[in-house]
Amino acid sequence: MIDLLEHCLKKVDLGLYTRGNRNRGTDVLTSSIESFARSRGWACEREVFLGLKRKTDGYKGLIDIIIKRPEGMLYAIEIDSSNKKWSLEKLLHAYRKGYMPIWVRWCTKINIEIPSVVNLIDLTNKQR
């Protein structure tokens, strides 16, 4: 599933969104992931709270997208245009709760250590 999702996302033209309009680029990727999941009959939900709060300020850690396949497989997906440690913390929390964590990275170079349990979809070279 992850390889197929990556193949689909690499077809998305993100070039328009690398300078100044990253939120729109993330929205385009989010919509593409939702379309990918729903076209296969899988449940998809945005901004899902799985119980993690940031220690410093109590901010709720919302997962960008959750995909639920009929056979029970669960995926937690974070989409980022920069290196966000908080996203990785949310994905590790999701992993501990039984989700397959996926980090979709686009726009800027990845320069953060990614835990081995987190599946990376690297779209950073696509804009160069």
C-alpha positions as CSV (number, residue, x, y, z in Angstrom):
1,M,0.0,0.0,0.0
2,I,2.8,2.4,0.9
3,D,4.6,1.9,-2.4
4,L,1.4,2.4,-4.3
5,L,0.6,5.6,-2.4
6,E,4.1,6.9,-3.0
7,H,3.7,6.2,-6.7
8,C,0.4,8.1,-6.8
9,L,1.8,11.1,-4.8
10,K,4.8,11.4,-7.1
11,K,2.4,12.3,-9.9
12,V,1.2,15.4,-8.0
13,D,2.7,18.6,-9.3
14,L,4.0,20.5,-6.2
15,G,6.2,23.0,-8.0
16,L,3.7,25.8,-7.6
17,Y,3.6,25.4,-3.8
18,T,7.3,25.4,-2.8
19,R,7.6,29.2,-2.4
20,G,5.2,31.0,-0.1
21,N,2.1,28.7,-0.5
22,R,3.1,25.5,1.4
23,N,-0.3,25.2,3.1
24,R,-1.9,24.9,-0.3
25,G,0.7,22.2,-1.3
26,T,-0.1,20.2,1.9
27,D,-3.8,20.6,1.1
28,V,-3.3,19.2,-2.4
29,L,-1.4,16.2,-1.0
30,T,-4.0,15.6,1.7
31,S,-6.8,15.6,-0.9
32,S,-4.7,13.3,-3.1
33,I,-4.3,10.8,-0.2
34,E,-8.0,10.9,0.6
35,S,-8.9,10.3,-3.1
36,F,-6.4,7.4,-3.1
37,A,-8.0,5.8,-0.1
38,R,-11.6,6.3,-1.0
39,S,-11.1,5.0,-4.5
40,R,-10.2,1.7,-2.9
41,G,-13.2,1.7,-0.5
42,W,-11.1,2.6,2.5
43,A,-12.3,4.9,5.3
44,C,-10.4,8.1,5.7
45,E,-10.5,10.8,8.3
46,R,-8.7,14.1,8.8
47,E,-7.3,15.7,12.0
48,V,-7.7,12.7,14.3
49,F,-6.7,12.9,18.0
50,L,-5.1,9.6,19.2
51,G,-4.5,10.8,22.8
52,L,-1.1,12.5,22.6
53,K,-0.7,16.0,24.1
54,R,2.4,18.1,23.9
55,K,4.1,18.1,27.3
56,T,5.1,21.8,27.2
57,D,1.6,23.3,26.5
58,G,-0.9,20.5,26.4
59,Y,-1.6,21.0,22.7
60,K,-3.5,18.1,21.2
61,G,-1.5,16.1,18.6
62,L,-3.8,15.7,15.7
63,I,-2.8,13.2,13.0
64,D,-3.3,14.7,9.5
65,I,-5.0,11.6,8.0
66,I,-6.1,8.2,9.3
67,I,-6.9,5.5,6.8
68,K,-8.8,2.3,7.9
69,R,-8.9,-0.6,5.6
70,P,-11.8,-3.1,5.8
71,E,-9.5,-5.9,7.0
72,G,-8.5,-3.8,10.0
73,M,-5.2,-2.3,8.9
74,L,-4.8,1.2,10.2
75,Y,-2.5,3.9,8.8
76,A,-1.5,7.3,10.4
77,I,-0.2,9.8,8.0
78,E,1.5,13.2,8.6
79,I,2.2,15.5,5.8
80,D,5.0,18.1,6.2
81,S,6.9,20.6,4.1
82,S,9.6,20.9,6.7
83,N,11.3,18.9,9.4
84,K,8.9,18.7,12.3
85,K,9.9,16.7,15.3
86,W,6.4,17.0,16.7
87,S,5.1,15.1,13.6
88,L,7.5,12.3,14.3
89,E,6.4,12.2,17.9
90,K,2.8,11.9,16.8
91,L,3.6,9.1,14.4
92,L,5.6,7.2,17.1
93,H,2.6,7.5,19.4
94,A,0.3,6.2,16.6
95,Y,2.7,3.3,16.1
96,R,2.4,2.4,19.8
97,K,-1.4,2.4,19.4
98,G,-1.2,-0.1,16.4
99,Y,-1.1,2.2,13.4
100,M,1.3,1.9,10.5
101,P,3.0,5.4,10.6
102,I,3.7,7.2,7.3
103,W,5.5,10.5,7.0
104,V,5.0,12.3,3.7
105,R,7.7,14.9,3.3
106,W,7.9,17.4,0.5
107,C,9.5,20.8,-0.3
108,T,12.6,21.1,1.9
109,K,15.5,18.8,2.4
110,I,15.1,16.2,5.2
111,N,17.7,16.7,7.9
112,I,16.2,15.0,10.8
113,E,16.6,11.4,12.0
114,I,13.6,9.3,11.2
115,P,12.8,6.4,13.5
116,S,13.0,3.0,11.8
117,V,9.3,2.3,12.4
118,V,8.2,5.4,10.5
119,N,7.6,4.8,6.8
120,L,8.9,7.7,4.7
121,I,7.4,8.9,1.4
122,D,10.1,11.4,0.3
123,L,8.8,13.9,-2.3
124,T,11.5,16.5,-1.5
125,N,13.4,15.9,-4.8
126,K,10.3,16.3,-6.8
127,Q,10.4,20.1,-6.7
128,R,14.1,20.5,-7.8
